[in-house]
Amino acid sequence: MGQANKHMPCAQEMRPHAAAFIARVTARNRLPMDYSVAGLRVVDFMVDGLRKGGAGREQLSRTLFGLGAYVGEVLVRRAGAAWVDFDAEQRAYFGQPVGVRMPDGRVRNLLGKVLNRFELGGPEEFLQLFHLTLHGRARRTADVTS
């Protein structure tokens, strides 16, 4: 997912990249893309719409990359992940420059996960389900009020 993009963001650029993408996507639509786990359903619906539209992966590379950035940012905000630049071996394996590292040390390729959702489209590729069943998430602690 990259020949259409001249510059592939590095890990430290992913949060602003996701925010800019969401600002563009939601400017004309009232999509509930608020970095919540429920918001991942919107990504699933958007990817389904892109698949039905008939455009190819290369034509949609910028949009798919933006959706992957959003999904990654959901994991950063909700599951305790951190954006990381992949090393040469990981780049070769995943085909992407960045991903997220979960609190348990596992790395995840969210950009590739969005591509799989686009290309395969089956229910096993649902992004919201992926997040809910993801190993290595930080456990949420209860809020303590005084």
N, CA, C and O atoms as a GROMACS GRO file, in nm:
protein
  584
    1MET      N    1   0.088  -0.115   0.000
    1MET     CA    2   0.000   0.000   0.000
    1MET      C    3   0.091   0.119   0.000
    1MET      O    4   0.107   0.182   0.104
    2GLY      N    5   0.150   0.153  -0.109
    2GLY     CA    6   0.241   0.260  -0.089
    2GLY      C    7   0.287   0.331  -0.212
    2GLY      O    8   0.328   0.446  -0.202
    3GLN      N    9   0.283   0.269  -0.329
    3GLN     CA   10   0.338   0.339  -0.444
    3GLN      C   11   0.266   0.470  -0.472
    3GLN      O   12   0.328   0.564  -0.524
    4ALA      N   13   0.139   0.480  -0.440
    4ALA     CA   14   0.066   0.604  -0.464
    4ALA      C   15   0.107   0.714  -0.367
    4ALA      O   16   0.094   0.833  -0.399
    5ASN      N   17   0.157   0.676  -0.249
    5ASN     CA   18   0.204   0.774  -0.152
    5ASN      C   19   0.350   0.803  -0.177
    5ASN      O   20   0.431   0.710  -0.186
    6LYS      N   21   0.387   0.930  -0.188
    6LYS     CA   22   0.528   0.964  -0.206
    6LYS      C   23   0.602   0.955  -0.075
    6LYS      O   24   0.720   0.918  -0.073
    7HIS      N   25   0.536   0.987   0.034
    7HIS     CA   26   0.598   0.985   0.165
    7HIS      C   27   0.519   0.890   0.255
    7HIS      O   28   0.399   0.910   0.277
    8MET      N   29   0.586   0.790   0.306
    8MET     CA   30   0.522   0.698   0.400
    8MET      C   31   0.553   0.748   0.540
    8MET      O   32   0.670   0.756   0.578
    9PRO      N   33   0.451   0.782   0.618
    9PRO     CA   34   0.475   0.834   0.752
    9PRO      C   35   0.552   0.736   0.840
    9PRO      O   36   0.537   0.615   0.828
   10CYS      N   37   0.634   0.793   0.928
   10CYS     CA   38   0.703   0.712   1.027
   10CYS      C   39   0.613   0.706   1.152
   10CYS      O   40   0.508   0.770   1.157
   11ALA      N   41   0.656   0.630   1.250
   11ALA     CA   42   0.574   0.608   1.370
   11ALA      C   43   0.531   0.739   1.435
   11ALA      O   44   0.414   0.753   1.473
   12GLN      N   45   0.623   0.834   1.450
   12GLN     CA   46   0.586   0.958   1.519
   12GLN      C   47   0.489   1.044   1.438
   12GLN      O   48   0.430   1.137   1.493
   13GLU      N   49   0.473   1.014   1.310
   13GLU     CA   50   0.380   1.091   1.226
   13GLU      C   51   0.241   1.026   1.216
   13GLU      O   52   0.150   1.085   1.158
   14MET      N   53   0.225   0.907   1.272
   14MET     CA   54   0.100   0.834   1.253
   14MET      C   55  -0.018   0.898   1.325
   14MET      O   56  -0.128   0.903   1.270
   15ARG      N   57   0.002   0.945   1.446
   15ARG     CA   58  -0.110   1.009   1.519
   15ARG      C   59  -0.161   1.132   1.442
   15ARG      O   60  -0.282   1.141   1.420
   16PRO      N   61  -0.076   1.226   1.401
   16PRO     CA   62  -0.128   1.339   1.323
   16PRO      C   63  -0.182   1.296   1.186
   16PRO      O   64  -0.277   1.356   1.136
   17HIS      N   65  -0.123   1.192   1.127
   17HIS     CA   66  -0.174   1.142   0.999
   17HIS      C   67  -0.317   1.090   1.016
   17HIS      O   68  -0.404   1.120   0.935
   18ALA      N   69  -0.340   1.011   1.121
   18ALA     CA   70  -0.474   0.959   1.148
   18ALA      C   71  -0.572   1.074   1.173
   18ALA      O   72  -0.684   1.072   1.121
   19ALA      N   73  -0.531   1.173   1.251
   19ALA     CA   74  -0.619   1.287   1.281
   19ALA      C   75  -0.654   1.366   1.155
   19ALA      O   76  -0.770   1.405   1.137
   20ALA      N   77  -0.556   1.388   1.068
   20ALA     CA   78  -0.583   1.461   0.943
   20ALA      C   79  -0.676   1.381   0.853
   20ALA      O   80  -0.765   1.438   0.789
   21PHE      N   81  -0.654   1.250   0.846
   21PHE     CA   82  -0.741   1.165   0.765
   21PHE      C   83  -0.885   1.171   0.816
   21PHE      O   84  -0.978   1.188   0.738
   22ILE      N   85  -0.903   1.157   0.947
   22ILE     CA   86  -1.038   1.159   1.005
   22ILE      C   87  -1.102   1.296   0.983
   22ILE      O   88  -1.222   1.302   0.955
   23ALA      N   89  -1.027   1.403   0.994
   23ALA     CA   90  -1.082   1.536   0.968
   23ALA      C   91  -1.134   1.547   0.824
   23ALA      O   92  -1.241   1.602   0.801
   24ARG      N   93  -1.056   1.493   0.728
   24ARG     CA   94  -1.100   1.495   0.587
   24ARG      C   95  -1.225   1.410   0.566
   24ARG      O   96  -1.319   1.453   0.499
   25VAL      N   97  -1.226   1.290   0.623
   25VAL     CA   98  -1.336   1.197   0.602
   25VAL      C   99  -1.464   1.245   0.667
   25VAL      O  100  -1.573   1.227   0.612
   26THR      N  101  -1.452   1.305   0.784
   26THR     CA  102  -1.572   1.345   0.857
   26THR      C  103  -1.615   1.488   0.828
   26THR      O  104  -1.718   1.533   0.880
   27ALA      N  105  -1.540   1.561   0.748
   27ALA     CA  106  -1.574   1.701   0.719
   27ALA      C  107  -1.713   1.714   0.656
   27ALA      O  108  -1.787   1.807   0.687
   28ARG      N  109  -1.746   1.622   0.568
   28ARG     CA  110  -1.875   1.630   0.500
   28ARG      C  111  -1.976   1.527   0.551
   28ARG      O  112  -2.094   1.531   0.514
   29ASN      N  113  -1.932   1.439   0.633
   29ASN     CA  114  -2.019   1.332   0.684
   29ASN      C  115  -2.018   1.334   0.836
   29ASN      O  116  -1.921   1.378   0.898
   30ARG      N  117  -2.124   1.288   0.892
   30ARG     CA  118  -2.130   1.279   1.038
   30ARG      C  119  -2.098   1.136   1.081
   30ARG      O  120  -2.181   1.068   1.143
   31LEU      N  121  -1.981   1.092   1.049
   31LEU     CA  122  -1.940   0.957   1.085
   31LEU      C  123  -1.888   0.956   1.228
   31LEU      O  124  -1.809   1.042   1.266
   32PRO      N  125  -1.932   0.860   1.308
   32PRO     CA  126  -1.886   0.853   1.447
   32PRO      C  127  -1.747   0.790   1.458
   32PRO      O  128  -1.732   0.678   1.507
   33MET      N  129  -1.647   0.862   1.410
   33MET     CA  130  -1.510   0.813   1.416
   33MET      C  131  -1.438   0.887   1.528
   33MET      O  132  -1.367   0.985   1.505
   34ASP      N  133  -1.460   0.839   1.649
   34ASP     CA  134  -1.413   0.906   1.769
   34ASP      C  135  -1.303   0.827   1.842
   34ASP      O  136  -1.282   0.847   1.961
   35TYR      N  137  -1.236   0.739   1.771
   35TYR     CA  138  -1.128   0.657   1.827
   35TYR      C  139  -1.179   0.558   1.932
   35TYR      O  140  -1.103   0.512   2.016
   36SER      N  141  -1.308   0.527   1.925
   36SER     CA  142  -1.363   0.426   2.015
   36SER      C  143  -1.363   0.291   1.945
   36SER      O  144  -1.350   0.283   1.823
   37VAL      N  145  -1.377   0.186   2.024
   37VAL     CA  146  -1.386   0.053   1.968
   37VAL      C  147  -1.511   0.043   1.879
   37VAL      O  148  -1.508  -0.021   1.774
   38ALA      N  149  -1.620   0.106   1.921
   38ALA     CA  150  -1.742   0.107   1.840
   38ALA      C  151  -1.718   0.175   1.705
   38ALA      O  152  -1.780   0.138   1.605
   39GLY      N  153  -1.628   0.273   1.703
   39GLY     CA  154  -1.596   0.341   1.578
   39GLY      C  155  -1.532   0.250   1.475
   39GLY      O  156  -1.532   0.282   1.356
   40LEU      N  157  -1.478   0.137   1.519
   40LEU     CA  158  -1.419   0.042   1.424
   40LEU      C  159  -1.524  -0.020   1.334
   40LEU      O  160  -1.494  -0.064   1.223
   41ARG      N  161  -1.649  -0.024   1.381
   41ARG     CA  162  -1.759  -0.072   1.294
   41ARG      C  163  -1.772   0.019   1.173
   41ARG      O  164  -1.800  -0.028   1.063
   42VAL      N  165  -1.752   0.148   1.192
   42VAL     CA  166  -1.760   0.244   1.082
   42VAL      C  167  -1.652   0.211   0.979
   42VAL      O  168  -1.677   0.217   0.858
   43VAL      N  169  -1.533   0.176   1.026
   43VAL     CA  170  -1.425   0.139   0.935
   43VAL      C  171  -1.465   0.015   0.856
   43VAL      O  172  -1.444   0.009   0.735
   44ASP      N  173  -1.522  -0.084   0.924
   44ASP     CA  174  -1.569  -0.203   0.854
   44ASP      C  175  -1.669  -0.166   0.744
   44ASP      O  176  -1.659  -0.215   0.632
   45PHE      N  177  -1.765  -0.081   0.776
   45PHE     CA  178  -1.865  -0.038   0.677
   45PHE      C  179  -1.800   0.038   0.562
   45PHE      O  180  -1.836   0.020   0.446
   46MET      N  181  -1.703   0.125   0.595
   46MET     CA  182  -1.636   0.201   0.491
   46MET      C  183  -1.558   0.110   0.396
   46MET      O  184  -1.562   0.127   0.274
   47VAL      N  185  -1.488   0.013   0.453
   47VAL     CA  186  -1.411  -0.080   0.370
   47VAL      C  187  -1.506  -0.162   0.283
   47VAL      O  188  -1.477  -0.186   0.166
   48ASP      N  189  -1.618  -0.204   0.339
   48ASP     CA  190  -1.718  -0.276   0.258
   48ASP      C  191  -1.765  -0.190   0.141
   48ASP      O  192  -1.778  -0.238   0.029
   49GLY      N  193  -1.790  -0.063   0.168
   49GLY     CA  194  -1.832   0.029   0.062
   49GLY      C  195  -1.726   0.046  -0.045
   49GLY      O  196  -1.757   0.051  -0.164
   50LEU      N  197  -1.601   0.056  -0.003
   50LEU     CA  198  -1.491   0.067  -0.100
   50LEU      C  199  -1.481  -0.059  -0.186
   50LEU      O  200  -1.457  -0.050  -0.306
   51ARG      N  201  -1.499  -0.175  -0.124
   51ARG     CA  202  -1.495  -0.301  -0.199
   51ARG      C  203  -1.605  -0.303  -0.304
   51ARG      O  204  -1.582  -0.340  -0.419
   52LYS      N  205  -1.725  -0.264  -0.264
   52LYS     CA  206  -1.840  -0.266  -0.356
   52LYS      C  207  -1.825  -0.162  -0.466
   52LYS      O  208  -1.883  -0.177  -0.574
   53GLY      N  209  -1.746  -0.057  -0.440
   53GLY     CA  210  -1.727   0.048  -0.540
   53GLY      C  211  -1.646   0.002  -0.660
   53GLY      O  212  -1.650   0.065  -0.765
   54GLY      N  213  -1.574  -0.107  -0.645
   54GLY     CA  214  -1.502  -0.165  -0.757
   54GLY      C  215  -1.364  -0.110  -0.785
   54GLY      O  216  -1.296  -0.161  -0.874
   55ALA      N  217  -1.320  -0.009  -0.714
   55ALA     CA  218  -1.185   0.044  -0.736
   55ALA      C  219  -1.083  -0.055  -0.679
   55ALA      O  220  -1.113  -0.131  -0.588
   56GLY      N  221  -0.964  -0.052  -0.735
   56GLY     CA  222  -0.859  -0.143  -0.690
   56GLY      C  223  -0.780  -0.089  -0.574
   56GLY      O  224  -0.794   0.027  -0.534
   57ARG      N  225  -0.699  -0.174  -0.520
   57ARG     CA  226  -0.615  -0.142  -0.404
   57ARG      C  227  -0.526  -0.021  -0.430
   57ARG      O  228  -0.516   0.067  -0.345
   58GLU      N  229  -0.462  -0.016  -0.546
   58GLU     CA  230  -0.372   0.097  -0.576
   58GLU      C  231  -0.448   0.229  -0.583
   58GLU      O  232  -0.399   0.331  -0.535
   59GLN      N  233  -0.567   0.227  -0.641
   59GLN     CA  234  -0.647   0.350  -0.650
   59GLN      C  235  -0.690   0.399  -0.513
   59GLN      O  236  -0.709   0.519  -0.492
   60LEU      N  237  -0.704   0.307  -0.420
   60LEU     CA  238  -0.753   0.342  -0.287
   60LEU      C  239  -0.643   0.341  -0.180
   60LEU      O  240  -0.673   0.346  -0.061
   61SER      N  241  -0.518   0.335  -0.222
   61SER     CA  242  -0.408   0.318  -0.126
   61SER      C  243  -0.406   0.427  -0.020
   61SER      O  244  -0.382   0.398   0.097
   62ARG      N  245  -0.430   0.551  -0.058
   62ARG     CA  246  -0.428   0.661   0.040
   62ARG      C  247  -0.540   0.645   0.143
   62ARG      O  248  -0.518   0.663   0.263
   63THR      N  249  -0.659   0.610   0.096
   63THR     CA  250  -0.772   0.591   0.186
   63THR      C  251  -0.750   0.471   0.277
   63THR      O  252  -0.775   0.478   0.397
   64LEU      N  253  -0.704   0.360   0.220
   64LEU     CA  254  -0.679   0.240   0.301
   64LEU      C  255  -0.570   0.266   0.405
   64LEU      O  256  -0.579   0.218   0.518
   65PHE      N  257  -0.466   0.340   0.366
   65PHE     CA  258  -0.361   0.375   0.460
   65PHE      C  259  -0.419   0.461   0.574
   65PHE      O  260  -0.388   0.439   0.690
   66GLY      N  261  -0.504   0.556   0.539
   66GLY     CA  262  -0.567   0.641   0.640
   66GLY      C  263  -0.653   0.561   0.736
   66GLY      O  264  -0.653   0.586   0.857
   67LEU      N  265  -0.728   0.465   0.682
   67LEU     CA  266  -0.811   0.380   0.768
   67LEU      C  267  -0.723   0.294   0.859
   67LEU      O  268  -0.756   0.273   0.976
   68GLY      N  269  -0.612   0.244   0.806
   68GLY     CA  270  -0.518   0.168   0.888
   68GLY      C  271  -0.458   0.254   0.998
   68GLY      O  272  -0.439   0.207   1.110
   69ALA      N  273  -0.429   0.379   0.966
   69ALA     CA  274  -0.376   0.472   1.068
   69ALA      C  275  -0.479   0.493   1.178
   69ALA      O  276  -0.445   0.497   1.296
   70TYR      N  277  -0.604   0.507   1.139
   70TYR     CA  278  -0.712   0.526   1.237
   70TYR      C  279  -0.724   0.402   1.327
   70TYR      O  280  -0.731   0.415   1.450
   71VAL      N  281  -0.725   0.283   1.267
   71VAL     CA  282  -0.736   0.159   1.345
   71VAL      C  283  -0.618   0.147   1.442
   71VAL      O  284  -0.635   0.110   1.558
   72GLY      N  285  -0.499   0.178   1.394
   72GLY     CA  286  -0.382   0.176   1.482
   72GLY      C  287  -0.394   0.274   1.596
   72GLY      O  288  -0.358   0.244   1.709
   73GLU      N  289  -0.445   0.392   1.565
   73GLU     CA  290  -0.460   0.494   1.670
   73GLU      C  291  -0.564   0.452   1.773
   73GLU      O  292  -0.553   0.487   1.890
   74VAL      N  293  -0.667   0.377   1.731
   74VAL     CA  294  -0.763   0.323   1.827
   74VAL      C  295  -0.690   0.230   1.924
   74VAL      O  296  -0.716   0.236   2.045
   75LEU      N  297  -0.601   0.146   1.874
   75LEU     CA  298  -0.525   0.057   1.962
   75LEU      C  299  -0.432   0.135   2.054
   75LEU      O  300  -0.413   0.098   2.170
   76VAL      N  301  -0.374   0.242   2.003
   76VAL     CA  302  -0.287   0.325   2.086
   76VAL      C  303  -0.368   0.386   2.200
   76VAL      O  304  -0.324   0.385   2.316
   77ARG      N  305  -0.484   0.439   2.168
   77ARG     CA  306  -0.564   0.508   2.269
   77ARG      C  307  -0.642   0.415   2.361
   77ARG      O  308  -0.663   0.447   2.478
   78ARG      N  309  -0.685   0.301   2.310
   78ARG     CA  310  -0.776   0.215   2.387
   78ARG      C  311  -0.714   0.087   2.440
   78ARG      O  312  -0.768   0.026   2.532
   79ALA      N  313  -0.601   0.045   2.382
   79ALA     CA  314  -0.545  -0.084   2.421
   79ALA      C  315  -0.402  -0.074   2.472
   79ALA      O  316  -0.338  -0.176   2.498
   80GLY      N  317  -0.351   0.048   2.487
   80GLY     CA  318  -0.217   0.065   2.542
   80GLY      C  319  -0.104   0.040   2.444
   80GLY      O  320   0.010   0.022   2.485
   81ALA      N  321  -0.134   0.037   2.314
   81ALA     CA  322  -0.031   0.014   2.213
   81ALA      C  323   0.051   0.141   2.192
   81ALA      O  324   0.014   0.249   2.239
   82ALA      N  325   0.162   0.128   2.118
   82ALA     CA  326   0.246   0.242   2.082
   82ALA      C  327   0.287   0.225   1.936
   82ALA      O  328   0.318   0.114   1.892
   83TRP      N  329   0.288   0.334   1.861
   83TRP     CA  330   0.334   0.330   1.722
   83TRP      C  331   0.483   0.299   1.720
   83TRP      O  332   0.559   0.351   1.802
   84VAL      N  333   0.525   0.213   1.628
   84VAL     CA  334   0.666   0.180   1.612
   84VAL      C  335   0.701   0.175   1.464
   84VAL      O  336   0.619   0.136   1.380
   85ASP      N  337   0.825   0.214   1.433
   85ASP     CA  338   0.877   0.194   1.298
   85ASP      C  339   0.924   0.050   1.290
   85ASP      O  340   0.996   0.002   1.377
   86PHE      N  341   0.884  -0.019   1.185
   86PHE     CA  342   0.930  -0.156   1.168
   86PHE      C  343   1.076  -0.156   1.124
   86PHE      O  344   1.120  -0.068   1.052
   87ASP      N  345   1.150  -0.257   1.170
   87ASP     CA  346   1.287  -0.274   1.123
   87ASP      C  347   1.281  -0.337   0.983
   87ASP      O  348   1.174  -0.368   0.933
   88ALA      N  349   1.396  -0.354   0.922
   88ALA     CA  350   1.402  -0.403   0.783
   88ALA      C  351   1.333  -0.539   0.768
   88ALA      O  352   1.261  -0.562   0.670
   89GLU      N  353   1.356  -0.627   0.862
   89GLU     CA  354   1.294  -0.761   0.855
   89GLU      C  355   1.142  -0.752   0.868
   89GLU      O  356   1.070  -0.820   0.794
   90GLN      N  357   1.093  -0.669   0.960
   90GLN     CA  358   0.949  -0.652   0.977
   90GLN      C  359   0.886  -0.585   0.854
   90GLN      O  360   0.777  -0.623   0.812
   91ARG      N  361   0.956  -0.486   0.797
   91ARG     CA  362   0.906  -0.420   0.676
   91ARG      C  363   0.891  -0.522   0.563
   91ARG      O  364   0.792  -0.521   0.490
   92ALA      N  365   0.990  -0.609   0.549
   92ALA     CA  366   0.984  -0.711   0.444
   92ALA      C  367   0.869  -0.808   0.471
   92ALA      O  368   0.796  -0.845   0.378
   93TYR      N  369   0.851  -0.848   0.595
   93TYR     CA  370   0.747  -0.943   0.631
   93TYR      C  371   0.607  -0.882   0.616
   93TYR      O  372   0.519  -0.942   0.553
   94PHE      N  373   0.588  -0.764   0.674
   94PHE     CA  374   0.456  -0.701   0.675
   94PHE      C  375   0.425  -0.620   0.549
   94PHE      O  376   0.309  -0.600   0.515
   95GLY      N  377   0.529  -0.574   0.481
   95GLY     CA  378   0.507  -0.490   0.364
   95GLY      C  379   0.462  -0.350   0.400
   95GLY      O  380   0.404  -0.279   0.317
   96GLN      N  381   0.489  -0.309   0.522
   96GLN     CA  382   0.448  -0.177   0.572
   96GLN      C  383   0.564  -0.116   0.651
   96GLN      O  384   0.648  -0.189   0.703
   97PRO      N  385   0.568   0.017   0.659
   97PRO     CA  386   0.678   0.082   0.732
   97PRO      C  387   0.656   0.094   0.882
   97PRO      O  388   0.752   0.105   0.958
   98VAL      N  389   0.530   0.090   0.926
   98VAL     CA  390   0.499   0.113   1.068
   98VAL      C  391   0.392   0.017   1.114
   98VAL      O  392   0.320  -0.044   1.035
   99GLY      N  393   0.383   0.006   1.245
   99GLY     CA  394   0.279  -0.073   1.308
   99GLY      C  395   0.267  -0.030   1.452
   99GLY      O  396   0.313   0.078   1.490
  100VAL      N  397   0.205  -0.114   1.532
  100VAL     CA  398   0.194  -0.083   1.674
  100VAL      C  399   0.254  -0.198   1.755
  100VAL      O  400   0.250  -0.314   1.714
  101ARG      N  401   0.308  -0.162   1.870
  101ARG     CA  402   0.358  -0.262   1.965
  101ARG      C  403   0.259  -0.263   2.081
  101ARG      O  404   0.230  -0.159   2.141
  102MET      N  405   0.208  -0.381   2.110
  102MET     CA  406   0.113  -0.398   2.219
  102MET      C  407   0.187  -0.399   2.352
  102MET      O  408   0.309  -0.419   2.354
  103PRO      N  409   0.117  -0.378   2.462
  103PRO     CA  410   0.183  -0.378   2.593
  103PRO      C  411   0.259  -0.507   2.624
  103PRO      O  412   0.355  -0.505   2.701
  104ASP      N  413   0.218  -0.619   2.564
  104ASP     CA  414   0.289  -0.745   2.589
  104ASP      C  415   0.409  -0.764   2.495
  104ASP      O  416   0.474  -0.869   2.499
  105GLY      N  417   0.439  -0.664   2.412
  105GLY     CA  418   0.555  -0.668   2.324
  105GLY      C  419   0.527  -0.715   2.182
  105GLY      O  420   0.614  -0.701   2.095
  106ARG      N  421   0.411  -0.769   2.155
  106ARG     CA  422   0.378  -0.814   2.020
  106ARG      C  423   0.359  -0.695   1.928
  106ARG      O  424   0.304  -0.592   1.969
  107VAL      N  425   0.404  -0.709   1.804
  107VAL     CA  426   0.379  -0.603   1.707
  107VAL      C  427   0.262  -0.643   1.619
  107VAL      O  428   0.240  -0.761   1.591
  108ARG      N  429   0.187  -0.543   1.578
  108ARG     CA  430   0.068  -0.564   1.494
  108ARG      C  431   0.077  -0.475   1.372
  108ARG      O  432   0.122  -0.360   1.380
  109ASN      N  433   0.035  -0.530   1.260
  109ASN     CA  434   0.035  -0.460   1.133
  109ASN      C  435  -0.109  -0.419   1.099
  109ASN      O  436  -0.179  -0.491   1.028
  110LEU      N  437  -0.151  -0.304   1.151
  110LEU     CA  438  -0.289  -0.261   1.130
  110LEU      C  439  -0.315  -0.215   0.987
  110LEU      O  440  -0.426  -0.229   0.937
  111LEU      N  441  -0.213  -0.162   0.922
  111LEU     CA  442  -0.229  -0.122   0.783
  111LEU      C  443  -0.258  -0.246   0.699
  111LEU      O  444  -0.344  -0.243   0.611
  112GLY      N  445  -0.186  -0.353   0.726
  112GLY     CA  446  -0.209  -0.479   0.656
  112GLY      C  447  -0.343  -0.540   0.692
  112GLY      O  448  -0.408  -0.602   0.608
  113LYS      N  449  -0.387  -0.522   0.816
  113LYS     CA  450  -0.517  -0.575   0.859
  113LYS      C  451  -0.629  -0.508   0.780
  113LYS      O  452  -0.724  -0.575   0.740
  114VAL      N  453  -0.618  -0.378   0.756
  114VAL     CA  454  -0.719  -0.307   0.676
  114VAL      C  455  -0.715  -0.358   0.532
  114VAL      O  456  -0.819  -0.375   0.469
  115LEU      N  457  -0.596  -0.382   0.480
  115LEU     CA  458  -0.584  -0.438   0.345
  115LEU      C  459  -0.652  -0.575   0.336
  115LEU      O  460  -0.723  -0.603   0.240
  116ASN      N  461  -0.629  -0.659   0.436
  116ASN     CA  462  -0.695  -0.790   0.438
  116ASN      C  463  -0.846  -0.776   0.439
  116ASN      O  464  -0.917  -0.849   0.370
  117ARG      N  465  -0.894  -0.682   0.518
  117ARG     CA  466  -1.040  -0.656   0.525
  117ARG      C  467  -1.091  -0.615   0.388
  117ARG      O  468  -1.198  -0.658   0.346
  118PHE      N  469  -1.015  -0.532   0.318
  118PHE     CA  470  -1.054  -0.487   0.185
  118PHE      C  471  -1.049  -0.602   0.084
  118PHE      O  472  -1.143  -0.620   0.006
  119GLU      N  473  -0.941  -0.678   0.086
  119GLU     CA  474  -0.922  -0.781  -0.016
  119GLU      C  475  -1.002  -0.908   0.010
  119GLU      O  476  -1.050  -0.970  -0.084
  120LEU      N  477  -1.017  -0.947   0.136
  120LEU     CA  478  -1.085  -1.072   0.168
  120LEU      C  479  -1.231  -1.050   0.208
  120LEU      O  480  -1.319  -1.126   0.166
  121GLY      N  481  -1.256  -0.947   0.287
  121GLY     CA  482  -1.392  -0.905   0.319
  121GLY      C  483  -1.478  -0.996   0.403
  121GLY      O  484  -1.593  -0.962   0.429
  122GLY      N  485  -1.428  -1.110   0.446
  122GLY     CA  486  -1.509  -1.202   0.524
  122GLY      C  487  -1.528  -1.157   0.667
  122GLY      O  488  -1.456  -1.069   0.715
  123PRO      N  489  -1.625  -1.217   0.736
  123PRO     CA  490  -1.653  -1.177   0.875
  123PRO      C  491  -1.534  -1.199   0.968
  123PRO      O  492  -1.524  -1.132   1.071
  124GLU      N  493  -1.444  -1.292   0.934
  124GLU     CA  494  -1.326  -1.313   1.018
  124GLU      C  495  -1.230  -1.196   1.008
  124GLU      O  496  -1.134  -1.188   1.086
  125GLU      N  497  -1.252  -1.106   0.915
  125GLU     CA  498  -1.166  -0.990   0.897
  125GLU      C  499  -1.224  -0.862   0.959
  125GLU      O  500  -1.166  -0.755   0.943
  126PHE      N  501  -1.338  -0.872   1.029
  126PHE     CA  502  -1.398  -0.753   1.090
  126PHE      C  503  -1.298  -0.688   1.185
  126PHE      O  504  -1.241  -0.755   1.271
  127LEU      N  505  -1.277  -0.559   1.169
  127LEU     CA  506  -1.179  -0.487   1.249
  127LEU      C  507  -1.224  -0.469   1.394
  127LEU      O  508  -1.142  -0.473   1.485
  128GLN      N  509  -1.353  -0.449   1.414
  128GLN     CA  510  -1.401  -0.436   1.551
  128GLN      C  511  -1.383  -0.568   1.626
  128GLN      O  512  -1.339  -0.568   1.741
  129LEU      N  513  -1.415  -0.679   1.563
  129LEU     CA  514  -1.396  -0.810   1.624
  129LEU      C  515  -1.248  -0.835   1.652
  129LEU      O  516  -1.211  -0.888   1.756
  130PHE      N  517  -1.163  -0.796   1.558
  130PHE     CA  518  -1.019  -0.809   1.577
  130PHE      C  519  -0.975  -0.741   1.706
  130PHE      O  520  -0.901  -0.798   1.785
  131HIS      N  521  -1.021  -0.619   1.726
  131HIS     CA  522  -0.981  -0.545   1.847
  131HIS      C  523  -1.034  -0.615   1.972
  131HIS      O  524  -0.961  -0.629   2.071
  132LEU      N  525  -1.158  -0.658   1.968
  132LEU     CA  526  -1.218  -0.717   2.087
  132LEU      C  527  -1.154  -0.850   2.126
  132LEU      O  528  -1.159  -0.888   2.243
  133THR      N  529  -1.095  -0.920   2.031
  133THR     CA  530  -1.033  -1.050   2.059
  133THR      C  531  -0.880  -1.043   2.061
  133THR      O  532  -0.814  -1.146   2.070
  134LEU      N  533  -0.826  -0.924   2.053
  134LEU     CA  534  -0.682  -0.904   2.043
  134LEU      C  535  -0.610  -0.940   2.173
  134LEU      O  536  -0.648  -0.894   2.281
  135HIS      N  537  -0.508  -1.021   2.160
  135HIS     CA  538  -0.424  -1.055   2.275
  135HIS      C  539  -0.324  -0.942   2.297
  135HIS      O  540  -0.283  -0.875   2.202
  136GLY      N  541  -0.285  -0.924   2.420
  136GLY     CA  542  -0.180  -0.828   2.451
  136GLY      C  543  -0.228  -0.688   2.482
  136GLY      O  544  -0.147  -0.597   2.499
  137ARG      N  545  -0.361  -0.670   2.491
  137ARG     CA  546  -0.412  -0.537   2.526
  137ARG      C  547  -0.385  -0.506   2.672
  137ARG      O  548  -0.378  -0.597   2.755
  138ALA      N  549  -0.371  -0.379   2.702
  138ALA     CA  550  -0.360  -0.337   2.842
  138ALA      C  551  -0.497  -0.351   2.905
  138ALA      O  552  -0.599  -0.319   2.844
  139ARG      N  553  -0.498  -0.397   3.023
  139ARG     CA  554  -0.626  -0.406   3.094
  139ARG      C  555  -0.664  -0.267   3.142
  139ARG      O  556  -0.582  -0.192   3.194
  140ARG      N  557  -0.790  -0.234   3.122
  140ARG     CA  558  -0.838  -0.104   3.167
  140ARG      C  559  -0.853  -0.107   3.317
  140ARG      O  560  -0.908  -0.202   3.374
  141THR      N  561  -0.806  -0.005   3.380
  141THR     CA  562  -0.822   0.004   3.525
  141THR      C  563  -0.946   0.086   3.553
  141THR      O  564  -0.983   0.176   3.477
  142ALA      N  565  -1.009   0.055   3.662
  142ALA     CA  566  -1.130   0.128   3.700
  142ALA      C  567  -1.092   0.271   3.738
  142ALA      O  568  -0.988   0.295   3.801
  143ASP      N  569  -1.176   0.363   3.698
  143ASP     CA  570  -1.153   0.502   3.738
  143ASP      C  571  -1.185   0.517   3.886
  143ASP      O  572  -1.287   0.468   3.934
  144VAL      N  573  -1.098   0.582   3.956
  144VAL     CA  574  -1.117   0.604   4.099
  144VAL      C  575  -1.156   0.750   4.119
  144VAL      O  576  -1.085   0.840   4.076
  145THR      N  577  -1.267   0.770   4.183
  145THR     CA  578  -1.310   0.908   4.211
  145THR      C  579  -1.297   0.933   4.360
  145THR      O  580  -1.321   0.844   4.442
  146SER      N  581  -1.260   1.054   4.393
  146SER     CA  582  -1.242   1.087   4.535
  146SER      C  583  -1.370   1.138   4.594
  146SER      O  584  -1.375   1.171   4.712
   0.00000   0.00000   0.00000
